[in-house]
């Protein structure tokens, strides 16, 4: 994706990521070092508390972003019909999730991410099958595939129709860093089932691909990318240090903050690029209404255009005739 097309999106969501990361860091450090506030992270991560409220605010902002994009595209008559449908579909899904969370009705059991209260592998798999599938998709399409392309220095063929479309919607490096940071919010030891270890190992693979990409394709890293890598390193160190605190609570509510930021950043990237496409040529509204009322108006317009062209040609021939006559 063109870097100049998503610079504003990159600045906005990197700033949001920065403030949310500081918020989480402080709560983890205070909970780990202070006996008085040892339950601070637990309280913030509880349902309907601070982190849950932040998630709702982000979801609402996501819906507003989709609506503004669709309205701006229509207002500017931009040729991005598929992008409008995509933004409308995403906005509708996010709005349903937001309303469900607000209304409650035990929605916490389905929306909050929990990796199981049982030590039985089969029970964990059946209870969280949908959730596991969602995380697998996030890992594949927002972490592993983009970072693997960068690590191998592969480029999509933008001269191919599908290659151009995939390149347009491919998550940027910042989005992958946000998602990797979100997946790093977990205890790094004393896990009680295989799925949690699989989550951790996949996170390690993502980190390895990032290191390889940083070594082989450092030109892909700008100021914000390096800054977000630094925050990722600091975050991993704090998460390792605070693993005991994280393991005692539903840390996935905290994860959701950065997952939503990453997905919003992804939408912001292709929305910014889509808004820079050329506009459709505007037509006279009165003429459009006449065409709707009478389909033959298009044929009449074509005849009028042909008549005007013939008049121009005839006048041009007359001028040539007069010039030749004067020369004689």
Protein Blocks (a to p, Z undefined) as FASTA:
>chain_A
ZZklmmmmmmmmmmmmmmmmmmmmmmmmmmmmpmklmmmmmmmmpghilklmmmmmmmmm
mmmmmmmmmmmmmmnopacfklmmmmmmmmmmmmmmmmmmmnnnomlmmmpccebjbfbf
klmmmmmmmmmmmmmmmmmmmmmmmmmmmmnopacdfkbmklmmmmmmpccfklmmmmmm
mmmnccfehiabfklmmmmmmmmmmmmmmmmmmmmmmmlpcfklmmmmmmmmmmmmmmmm
mmmmmmmpcfklmmmmmmmmmmmmmmmmmmmmmmmpccdddddfklmmmmmmmmklmmmm
mmmmmmmmmmmmmmmmmmmmmmmmmmZZ
